[in-house]
């Protein structure tokens, strides 16, 4: 699975962005997809994940109620809708994929999100 993330940019606090991650490969529809982020000087953290059919999602406490993950298996794409953005959401965001029972092993190149106060 190869992943290409896009959609980052500069936005003011309170604004919105939607990240997209397009996957290549025949097995996308059976992968769990995740969005991670890494801020300067901090460790990478899992922001959100979605299982293969979209029925099971999970969010970090810091983004619950503000971010929504979704996927379109017909388009091999996973999305992260980010609303009510805060300066502390500033980070490089990565999409990642894994198969059930295995760790995340496929990573996109990252897209920078900068939220100004």
C-alpha positions in Angstrom: 0.0 0.0 0.0 1.4 3.4 -1.0 -0.2 6.5 0.6 -0.3 10.1 -0.6 -1.5 12.7 1.9 -2.7 16.2 1.0 -4.8 19.1 2.2 -2.6 20.7 4.8 -2.1 24.5 4.9 -2.3 27.6 7.0 -5.5 28.4 8.7 -6.6 30.7 11.5 -7.8 29.4 14.8 -11.4 28.3 14.6 -11.1 27.4 11.0 -11.3 24.1 9.2 -9.3 21.9 6.9 -9.9 18.6 5.3 -7.0 16.2 4.8 -7.1 13.5 2.2 -5.0 10.4 1.8 -5.2 8.4 -1.4 -3.9 4.8 -1.3 -2.7 2.7 -4.1 -2.8 -1.1 -3.9 -5.5 -3.7 -4.1 -5.8 -4.2 -0.4 -6.9 -0.8 0.7 -10.4 -1.8 1.6 -9.2 -4.3 4.2 -6.9 -1.9 6.0 -7.3 0.1 9.1 -6.3 3.7 8.4 -5.0 6.2 10.8 -4.1 9.8 11.0 -1.1 10.7 13.1 0.5 14.0 13.8 3.9 15.2 15.0 4.4 18.7 16.4 7.9 20.2 16.7 9.7 18.7 19.6 7.0 16.2 20.4 6.4 12.6 19.7 4.2 11.4 16.9 0.7 10.7 18.2 -2.3 8.9 16.8 -5.1 11.4 16.2 -7.8 9.1 14.7 -8.3 5.7 13.2 -11.0 4.0 11.1 -11.5 0.3 10.5 -11.8 -1.3 7.1 -15.6 -0.7 6.6 -15.8 2.6 8.4 -18.0 1.3 11.2 -15.4 1.7 14.0 -13.6 5.0 14.6 -11.5 6.3 17.3 -10.2 9.7 18.3 -7.6 11.2 20.6 -9.2 13.0 23.5 -7.7 16.3 22.3 -9.6 16.2 19.0 -12.9 14.5 19.9 -15.9 16.5 18.8 -13.7 18.6 16.4 -12.2 16.1 14.0 -14.1 13.5 11.9 -12.4 10.6 10.1 -14.1 8.9 7.1 -13.2 6.7 4.2 -14.4 5.9 0.7 -13.1 2.5 -0.3 -14.3 3.0 -3.9 -11.9 5.9 -4.2 -9.2 4.4 -2.0 -9.3 7.5 0.1 -9.4 8.3 3.8 -10.3 11.8 5.0 -9.8 13.8 8.2 -12.2 16.7 8.5 -10.8 19.1 11.1 -13.0 21.8 12.5 -12.5 24.4 15.3 -8.8 24.2 14.8 -6.5 25.4 17.5 -2.9 26.5 17.5 -2.0 23.3 19.3 -3.2 21.3 16.3 -0.2 22.6 14.4 1.8 19.6 13.2 2.8 17.5 10.3 -0.1 15.1 9.7 0.6 11.6 8.4 -1.8 9.0 7.2 -0.9 5.3 7.8 -2.3 1.9 7.1 -2.2 -1.4 8.8 -3.8 -4.8 8.5 -5.8 -6.3 11.4 -3.6 -7.5 14.2 -0.5 -5.8 12.9 1.2 -2.5 13.6 1.0 0.5 11.2 3.5 -0.3 8.6 2.5 1.9 5.6 3.0 5.7 5.8 2.3 8.7 3.7 4.7 11.5 3.3 3.0 14.0 5.7 1.2 17.2 5.2 1.8 20.3 7.3 -1.1 22.0 9.1 -0.4 25.3 10.7 -3.0 27.0 12.8 -2.4 30.7 13.6 -3.8 32.4 16.7 
